[in-house]
Amino acid sequence: MDGDRVTLEGCAEADAAETLVRHQMADDYLRHGLTWDSDRFHQRFPERCWRWAVCDRGRVGLLAWERSADVAVLRELHVVPDERGKGIGTHLLALWEDMARLSGAQCLRLRVLSGSRAVSWYQRQGYQQVRGCPTPHGQVLGLEKAVVHNRAAH
């Protein structure tokens, strides 16, 4: 990560989070024939745990997740465009996986739009496709990974 220490800070700013997520997802939504639903985003915002990824340069990314029973669900993982390619996404995913493991999760889940660069990236991180739901021009892919409980914390 270019020697930078990335930490997580609470995110209570729904508008700022929505701006980043909407911008990051715009091309995929367009390609899939989907439309952004701001009301739904704001309705679901309080149901999720949101964290900014921060380093000495400021906010470099955003994470959001939910937890139910023994499953942790990653809802958002975004790295700002100028910070991509520096290992921040991999670091954020590892932080989230460790938090999920420490909280007792047995399974990690996420969804990603087919054709996205993120599909192969998550697969390289050990996630496997377990389901697919159609969109007008593709699929929403459900990916899962079993939690490894003897993994050392990062």
BELQUIWO-V288033 format. One record per residue. RES is the residue in three letters. OMEGA is omega in whole degrees, 0 to 359 (none if undefined). Layout:
BEGIN
res	omega
RES	OMEGA
RES	OMEGA
END
This chain:
BEGIN
res	omega
MET	179
ASP	177
GLY	180
ASP	175
ARG	179
VAL	178
THR	179
LEU	177
GLU	180
GLY	178
CYS	177
ALA	184
GLU	183
ALA	182
ASP	179
ALA	178
ALA	180
GLU	180
THR	180
LEU	183
VAL	182
ARG	179
HIS	182
GLN	185
MET	188
ALA	182
ASP	180
ASP	178
TYR	180
LEU	181
ARG	182
HIS	181
GLY	181
LEU	175
THR	181
TRP	179
ASP	183
SER	180
ASP	180
ARG	178
PHE	182
HIS	177
GLN	183
ARG	183
PHE	182
PRO	181
GLU	187
ARG	174
CYS	184
TRP	178
ARG	170
TRP	169
ALA	189
VAL	171
CYS	183
ASP	178
ARG	181
GLY	181
ARG	182
VAL	180
GLY	184
LEU	176
LEU	171
ALA	180
TRP	175
GLU	178
ARG	174
SER	182
ALA	182
ASP	182
VAL	172
ALA	184
VAL	176
LEU	182
ARG	180
GLU	169
LEU	183
HIS	173
VAL	181
VAL	187
PRO	182
ASP	183
GLU	181
ARG	178
GLY	181
LYS	180
GLY	182
ILE	179
GLY	179
THR	178
HIS	180
LEU	179
LEU	179
ALA	177
LEU	180
TRP	179
GLU	179
ASP	177
MET	180
ALA	179
ARG	182
LEU	179
SER	175
GLY	179
ALA	177
GLN	184
CYS	177
LEU	181
ARG	173
LEU	176
ARG	180
VAL	179
LEU	179
SER	180
GLY	179
SER	174
ARG	183
ALA	183
VAL	182
SER	179
TRP	179
TYR	179
GLN	176
ARG	178
GLN	176
GLY	179
TYR	180
GLN	178
GLN	180
VAL	178
ARG	175
GLY	177
CYS	185
PRO	167
THR	179
PRO	183
HIS	180
GLY	180
GLN	164
VAL	182
LEU	173
GLY	180
LEU	180
GLU	176
LYS	176
ALA	178
VAL	176
VAL	188
HIS	179
ASN	180
ARG	179
ALA	179
ALA	180
HIS	none
END
